Amino acid sequence: MASRAPAATSRLMVGFRKWYYNACGFNKLGLMRDDTINEDSDVKEAVRRLPEQVYNDRMFRIKRALDLSMKHQILPKDQWTKYEEDAHYLEPYLDEVIRERKEKEEWAKK
């Protein structure tokens, strides 16, 4: 019985994550999680490094979300971003930018 506990806990956490993802509401506007990250200098640099197609897709989602927000509307449910489809497309670029910034700070200390 004890060996089943982690699996049950894991399923519970996945269920909670899905509930929270839908409760946030950005998916109802067609946004992905990485579209909602607060833009500081690191995020701006990571966005600048995105491939052109990924950048264009991001800008389309943001502009569509702004338009829907101005109209006080949401997308039809079949167009909502699903938890399983939400790719963390910005994370690898952001991790690289942060790593480079920390490396520069270390070199500046020496």
N, C-alpha and C positions, 0 to 999 in steps of 0.2 A: 504494500500500500504506500509506503514511503517513497518508492521510486516513481509513483504516479504524480506526486505533489508538484514537482517542477513543471511537468507538462500542463497541469491544470492551471498553475500560476502563469505560465507563459501564454496560454490561451486567454486567460483573463486580462493580461496586460495588452495583448493584441486587440482584444475587444474594446478595452478602455481607450487605446490609441485611436482606433477607428471612430469611436464615439466622439472623442475630443477633436479629431480632425474635422468631422462634420459639424461639430458645435462651433468651431471657430468662424465658419461662414465664408472664408475666402474661396473655398472650392465652389461655392454656389455662383461665384462670379467668373469661374473658369481659371482662377489663379492657381499656381503651384506654391508649395511652401517657400521655395527659394525666391519667389517673386515678392514676398512680403518682408524680406530681411531689411532692417533699417540700413540705409546707405551711408556708411562712413567712408573714409579714404580707402580702407582695405577692400570693401565691397565694390566701390567704384572701379578700382584697379582690376578686380576679378571679373567684373562685367565687361570691362574693356578688352580682356583677354579671351572672352567667349568666341567660339566660331561664329561666323556671320549668320548662319541659319538659326542657331540657338539664340543668338541675340535678337534676331528679327521675330522669332516666335515669342520671346519674352516681352518684347515691346508690343506685339499684337495683343497678348493676354492682358497687359497692363492698361493699354488704351481701351480695350473692350470693357474691362472692369470699371474704369473711370466713367465711360459712357453709361454703363448700366447703373452705376451708383448715382450719377446725375439724374437719371430717369426714375430712380427708386424702383428698379426692377432687378430680377435675377434671371439666370439662364434656365431654360427648361431642364428638368431633372436628368434627362439622358445626356446632357452636355456638361454636367457638373464634373469637376476633376475628382476621380476616384482615388481613395487611399492607396490602392495597389498600383495605380498608374503614376503617382506623384514621384518623379525621379528627382533626386537631389543633384541637379545638373550644375549648380554653382559651387557646391562644396569642395570638389577637388581643386578648382581654381583659387578659391578663397583660402584653403589650407596652404597652398603654394605661396600665395601672396603674404600670408601671415608668417610663414616660415622664413621667407626672404627678408621681411621687415625685421624680424627678431635677429636674423643673422647680421644684417646691417647695423643694428643697435649694438650687438656684441663687438663688431669690428670697430665701431665708433668709441667704445669704452677702452679699447687697447691703445 
